Amino acid sequence: MAKIIRREQGENVQITDLGKAAPAGVLPFDASEATRLIRQRRSIFPEAFSGEPVSREDIELMLENAHWAPTHGRTEPWFFKVFTGEGLRRFGQAHATLYQQHTAPENFKQETFDKLAQRPTECSHLIVICMKRGENPKIPVMEEVEAVACAVQNLHLTATALGLAAYWGSGGMTYHPAMREWLGLGADDQCLGLFMVGKPKAAWPEGKRKADWRDKVEWNEA
Ligand SMILES: Cc1cc2nc3c(=O)[nH]c(=O)nc-3n(C[C@H](O)[C@H](O)[C@H](O)COP(=O)(O)O)c2cc1C
């Protein structure tokens, strides 16, 4: 693959393996830019948020880009409930209360209750990721979930491009029917997680992968 020389933070940095510009006549993208964005996307947790607010404009750009995810049958099954300001405290209290109501006393942990209540208040925005089942019964539920996951990746990549810290959490009561009910979703709909957004207070974390990507690919050429 072509070696690309880029000027980055005032220095000449040579980056290899990132890709190249699209050929003339095709959309004017530079694959190295896309590659850098994809590889720099990180899950950054609320403990590492600065507490500064993210602008409504940035959140709207993330949500609008999420809406450009692919979707089989154009069902567009994603739905986002955004909590911010006092709404964060309200969501945290509700989540912790759902946990308490639906956990057997012998399994209940005060630490978990407190964390569920506290965490949202560390975010600038908390976006509840919902799958709203489309009206085309030919589209399997799995594909609706897959489409929402694509939308979340768009959210996350846009957050990265804006320099925002974010992560998709699926803990607590995320998949419990009581959460679906609290959110006012229908019986066929599903909460798929909590997307927490803030500004990073520390250096951007390094990414890591356990396997080599080549181990995840099988080529069939004959
Ligand atoms: C569907 C989904 C659910 C996740 N839920 C959690 C979670 O509940 N807690 C958590 O710490 N990370 C969660 N993550 C984030 C992963 O921990 C994270 O993506 C992984 O560590 C790789 O790090 P990276 O995103 O920085 O590449 C979730 C990711 C996905 C895709």
The ligand as an ORCA input file, in Angstrom:
! r2SCAN-3c Opt
* xyz 0 1
  C     -22.606     -3.837     22.031
  C     -21.518     -3.324     22.927
  C     -21.718     -3.277     24.281
  C     -20.702     -2.846     25.139
  N     -20.932     -2.817     26.482
  C     -19.932     -2.460     27.320
  C     -20.137     -2.455     28.720
  O     -21.234     -2.744     29.215
  N     -19.098     -2.123     29.523
  C     -17.875     -1.770     29.006
  O     -16.955     -1.489     29.773
  N     -17.672     -1.706     27.668
  C     -18.669     -2.033     26.826
  N     -18.469     -1.963     25.458
  C     -17.242     -1.342     24.946
  C     -16.115     -2.327     24.816
  O     -15.575     -2.581     26.085
  C     -15.038     -1.734     23.900
  O     -15.581     -1.506     22.632
  C     -13.830     -2.635     23.775
  O     -13.144     -2.674     24.982
  C     -12.869     -2.209     22.684
  O     -12.358     -0.928     22.976
  P     -12.444      0.230     21.899
  O     -13.919      0.489     21.683
  O     -11.728      1.400     22.511
  O     -11.771     -0.252     20.646
  C     -19.468     -2.411     24.599
  C     -19.272     -2.459     23.202
  C     -20.272     -2.905     22.390
  C     -20.044     -2.944     20.899
*
